[in-house]
């Protein structure tokens, strides 16, 4: 499904023919709007749309968003990205939520020389060897180190069990980076006492959890999609497992709490942004404008802030390039230095990655994602 949206409109559509006018710049938004990852994709689109409403023009031209649904599917991700480039003639692409989906589209953007900006895709493979893919979030080697340090120093863990979503590049990568860092911290090659594997969409985790329970871990690290992760914690508590659960940024989605209920109280995760403690003036502006647009919302998801940043950084690059030529935009993105985003200052390194060394730690408290700490690792 591809939905074309006019800049500044929250729900309207326009025909693609109107987008061919020379006074319009089209930017693709490549996200899962259906399927297992839909909630995450919707949160990122929300941030992109808010940014578009606040800055609907660049170089004197209207910016039109063309939103493509990659359906939480790797094969469809390739098709959706190709349609944005070949049919809709976008000059840049934002997304996708889900590292696997972004990786799947990598060859398409590289071959067609259309710059893409990942918003919350943290796996290193998204940008590796691809001069046309960038990102505004931190990476999993950093996130894995943050959570390994949290387990070791804050929870005094010596033994950890891992539960990973083996069909998800993000989950497998983050589990590996956590394992490497935690093993180094403890000096114990056997510090990971159990590893359980599951696939996206699985619902019964009792076999994995029974094996883990027998190893009596101090902590369980379970990076994965929000729905499956919540079910894992619910079933663990039903089996009498009391060990703390910690995870990554994908948990910060309302569905995690909706599915997990009281069982996910106390779950701890790393994330990118906290609306009660914005790090920059741009962050304060984002929070103010978001609350004007959505006065009924209690929390602002970190990936929404990243969606906002991805759009704003791309428009900044277009302005600096002084051109809508995709290669010129790519070159300007690569030269981004000290861009003030809602989630912090962004400088793009030689790999196309944002150089960020600060993470936010949140916990679920009274049914809400609650700020716990800010962690900086050089």
Buried (B, 14 or more C-beta within 10 A) or exposed (E): EBBBBBBBBEEEEBEBEEBEEEEBBBBBBBBBBBBBBBBBBBBBBBBBBBBBBBBBBBBEBBBBBBBBBBBBBBEBBBBBBBBBBEEBBBBBBBBBBBBBBBBBBBEBBBEBEBBBBBBBBBBBBBBEEBBBBBBBBBBBBBBBBBBBBBBBEBBEBBBBBBBBBBBBBBBBBBBBBBBBBBBBBBEEEEBBBBBBBBEBEBEEBEEBBEEBBEEEBBBBBBBBBBBBBBBBBBBBBEBEBEBBBBBBBBBBBBBBBBBBEEBBBEBBBBBBBBBEEBBBEBBEBBBEBBEEBEEEBEBBBBBBBBBBBBBBBBBBBBBBBEBBEBBBBBBBBBEBEEBBBBBBBBEBEEBBBBEBEBBBBBBBEEBEBEBBBEBEEE
